[in-house]
């Protein structure tokens, strides 16, 4: 029983080590770039604060009354 448990844990650890790291070089925007959010009439000016795998961005922008907002967007949603 211990051998099966040890083999299962070893398999899980070894398979998690083989994951490929994200390639962020193909993304159009970098952290700190100023962008515009498509289909947003007011407050469309934003700044990229984080870039994730698959070119998914976290942007921050000022909303009404100067409130800072964060939003997760894909590359197709940005100009």
Buried (B, 14 or more C-beta within 10 A) or exposed (E): EEEEEEEEEEEEEEEEEEEEEEEEEEBEBEEEBEBEBEEBEEEBEBBBEEBEEEBBBBBEBEEEEEEEEEBEBEBEBBE
